[in-house]
Amino acid sequence: MDITWHGLGCFRISERGYPALITDPFNEEETGLTLPRAKNEIVLSSAVLTEPETARWKGVRGPYRTLAIPGEYEIGGVFITAVNTYRDKKKGAQNGENLIYAINIKDYVICHLGALGHLPTQTQIEALGSVNILLLPVGLPDGLTPTMASEVVSLIEPNLVIPMQYHIPGLAVKRNPVSRFLKEMGSPKSDPQPSLKLTAQGELSEETQLLLLEPQKG
């Protein structure tokens, strides 16, 4: 399995023999970032859309199917659970609804928290199942504070945490630095890796680890 980060909440997740996924594609002109150019078959949007089947994402190659409402899905052997949450601490009154996804591919469950802005409930956590890799927003100005993000890690108990939605060079929208979250976790800043490549579940430590990815272009 190959997990590549392209900045903000956008990851490309691919595994031989399964559909390729892209999460939360962004507007390149507004963000100053570049989307992956490889073809994708599934797009996951943390923003809830009333008609996801009509959604078109500029710069994303397909053909693809967009998921953007709560539910359980099976596409080409990939099992996906979309759970409704909020982008703020006021049940969506400030920033609206948010979808978090549990993506089950082969031996792994990858959880993408979108723009989550509150501590998830026990019911929401149970809906995700056992999470191996957690994609965690740590720099949204109105989102999780570093303390809250750390608590989310403790609640979900993944094998690996990959921070997202934080400031990187060239980003044209406001995000907080990842350093605040790293300090809260008691983790020194390490050199980011270009991608995460896994072949077997046993490669992940039973104790929660943290990995920084370097955003990729195209």
N, C-alpha and C positions, 0 to 999 in steps of 0.2 A: 504494500500500500504506500502511496505517495501523497503527502499533505503539503501543499504549497500555499503560502500566504502572500496576498497581493495588496495588503494594507486595509485599514478599517476593519470591517467584518467579513471581508472577501477571502475565501479559501477555495482552492480547487482540490478535490479529493478524488483520487483515481486508484483503481485496483484492477489488475488484468482479469478480463472476463466479466466485469460488472460495468454498469453505466457510470460515466464520469459526472460528478456533481460540482456545482459552483454555488457558494453561499453569498447572499447579500451583495450582488454586483452593484457598483456605484457609477455615478456620472463622472466620466474622465475629465471633462472640462471644468466641472465645479470643484473637484477634489485635487486635481493635479497628479493623479495616479493613473496607472495603466492596468487594464483588465487582462486576464489571460487570453491568449489567442487560440489556444487549443479548443477543439469542439467539446461541447458539453451536452448531456442528455437530460439532466435534471437541474433546475434552478430552485434554490430554497430562499424564500424571502421572509425575513423576520417581521416585516411590515405586513399586516393583515390586508388582503385584497379581496374585494367582493367577487371578482371574476378573474381568478388567476390564469384561467385557460386562455385569456386574451392578452395577457401581459407580454410585452416585448421589451427586451433589454438591449439598448444600443451598445454595440461592441461585443456582445456575447454571441459566439457562434453556436449553431445548433444543427439540426432541429432539436428542440428541447421541450420539456414539460415543466411548467412552473407550479410549485406548491406554495400556497400562501393562506391557507385556512386550517384550523385545527382538525386533526383526524389521524388515522393510521393508513399507511400506504405501503404497497409492495410493487416495486418497479424493477424488473430484470434481476430479481434476487436480492435487491437492496430493500430492507425494511426500515421505514421511516415513521416516527411518531412525532406529530406536531402538537405542542401543548400551549394553550393560551396563557399569557402573562401580561405584564404592563411595563411601559418604558419609564415609569416614575414611581414614586412612593404613595401616590394618591389614586390608585386603581385606574390609571389612564386619564385622569382629568386634566393633567398637565401636558403630557406628551403622547398619549394614546396607547393602544394595545401593542403587544410584542409576542412573537412566536418563538419558542425554544424548540429545538429539534434533537431527537435521539436518532442517530443514523447507524443502522446495524449492517455492516458489510463484512461478510466472511467471519473472521475471528474477533472483530472489534466493534465496540459501540462508541461512536464519537458524538459528543453533545455540543451543539452550537447554541449559545445563550442569546444570540442576537444583540439587542440593545437593552437587555434586562436592567430595570432600575430599582428593584426591590429584592428582598430575600424571598426565595420561592417557598411555597408552603410544602408541608410534608406530602400532601396529595400530588402536587406537581412533581416533586422529586421522585416519588414512587412510580409515576407514569413514565419516567425516563428509563427505569431499570438500572442495571449495574453499568456504570460509565467507565470506560477505559481512558478516553482522551477528552478533556474539557477545554473548549474554546471559550475563553472568558473575557468579557469587556471590562477593561480596567481604567480607561481614560476618558469616558464620556462626562462632560461637564455637569450634566444633570442626572447622571446615572449612578452606578454603584460607587461608593467611596472605597478607598483602599481597605478599610476595616470591613466593610460589607463584602467586598470581593473575597477577602480572606475567609470570611465566615461561610460564603457560598462554597468555597473549596472544602471546608470542613463538613458541610452538610452533604455534599455530593460524593466526596471521597473518591476521586478519580485516581488512576495510576499516574496520569500525566496531565499537567496544566500548560496550555499555550495561551499567553495573554494576547489580546487584540484590542482594537479601538483605542489606541494611544498615539501620541504624537511621534511622527517620523519625519526626517528631512524631506522637503518638497510638498508636504501635505498642506493644502490650501484651506482646510476647515479646522476649527479649533478642537484640540484634544489635549488632555493632560499627559504629562510624561509617565512612562512605565516605572520610573524609579521609585515613586511613592508606594506603588503596590509591592515592588520587590523589597522595600524596606519593611513594610508591614509583614511580609512573609518571612523576613529574616534571611532573604536569599541575596547573595551578591550578584551584581550584574555580570553575566557571562557573554562571550561572543555569540551573536546570533548565528544560527545554522540556516543554510539556504532552503532546506526542506526537511521534513520528517519522512524517513523511509523505513518501513517495517515489513518483515516477512512472516513473523510468527508472534502470537500473543505473549509468549514467554520472554520476549525482548523487553517488556515493560516491567519496571520494578513494582513490587507489591506496595512499597512505601511511596507516597505521592511525590513526584518529581516535577520540576518546573523547567520549561524549555522556551527560549526566545527564538523566533524565526525572523529571518531577514526578508523584508518584502521584495518580491520579484516583479520584474517588468515583463509583460507579454508572456 
